[in-house]
């Protein structure tokens, strides 16, 4: 995988996260169990061990036993993608949408940083940012890439089986 892709790894066991830096973290009940959301050095990581659900989004290679990741191009002219992952207890559907960098709510980030459940600026300038917002049935993320003029937006819907 190159630095011009973001890899989504969905698995029913924890991915290898040795050496991953965590910049912000939040554990919250969702769908009857605890989910932990993290902004990490290379993107985000979500886990719900009781549902055997692990999602790692990373610009770096990720190793997961028995499961490969889905590479998402950081080329801004790509169509939306739909990723589906299921465990015995949970169904996860993530829509990945390539948006122009201007679609990211930068003014909101600058003036109401705490209005996001999790948010982190990797460059300190609110240019390369990851945000996570939770709702009753899932979460939304933004991953901004100023070098590609891209705001990669994801909307994840989770359903208990």
HUSUL-V809444 format. One record per helix or strand of 3 or more residues. SS is the DSSP state (helix for helix, strand for strand). FROM is the first residue (numbers start at 1). LEN is the number of residues. If there is no record, write none. Layout:
BEGIN
ss = {SS	SS}
from = {FROM	FROM}
len = {LEN	LEN}
END
This chain:
BEGIN
ss = {strand	strand	strand	strand	helix	strand	strand	strand	strand	helix	helix	helix	strand	strand	strand	helix	strand}
from = {5	22	33	43	49	53	70	81	90	101	106	113	118	129	138	146	150}
len = {7	9	8	6	3	6	4	6	11	3	6	3	4	7	8	3	11}
END
